[in-house]
Amino acid sequence: MTMVMASASNQTMAFYSSTNNSSVQTRDIQCNSSDKGKRIKKHLKGTPRVEDTKKWDPKRDDQKLKEKNVELKEKNLELREENLQLKEENLGLKVEGQRLKDEMTRMERRELDLHKENETYYLQLAGKKILYAEFNG
C-alpha cells in the first residue's frame, strides 16, 4: 500500500492499494487552530473490502507480519527439506543409471565375444567338413 501525505493544515492523505481491484481510500485531516487534535474523515470510492474496513493498528499489522514471516520460514524449511530429499533421490537414480549403463556395456561386449566365438566355431566346423569330404571323397 502506498501512502501520500500532504503538508497544509487542511490535508488529504491518500492510501493507494497495490492491487488493481481494490478501492482507494482518502482521509481528510483537519487541524483545529487550537490544536486539540486531528479529526479524520474517511471517504471510500467503490465497494470497501473487509480489509479496508478494519481499523489500522500498527501493532496488529506488525504481529501479522511476524506471523506471516514465521509461516514463510516454515514453508521455506519444508521446501528445503523436500529439495534435499529430491537431490538425494536424484543422486541415487544417477548412480543406478550409471550402473545399468555399465551392465549394458558389459553385456554388449559379451555378446560381441560370443558372436566372435560362434564365427570361429562355424569356420572350424566348415574346415573340418571340407577335410572330411576330401578324406572320404
Sequence and secondary structure as in RCSB ss.txt:
>XXXX:A:sequence
MTMVMASASNQTMAFYSSTNNSSVQTRDIQCNSSDKGKRIKKHLKGTPRVEDTKKWDPKRDDQKLKEKNVELKEK
NLELREENLQLKEENLGLKVEGQRLKDEMTRMERRELDLHKENETYYLQLAGKKILYAEFNG
>XXXX:A:secstr
 EEE   SSEEEEEEE SSTTS EEEEEEEE TT   EEEEEEEES   HHHHS   HHHHHHHHHHHHHHHHHH
HHHHHHHHHHHHHHHHHHHHHHHHHHHHHHHHHHHHHHHHHHHHHHHHHHHHHHHHHHHHH 
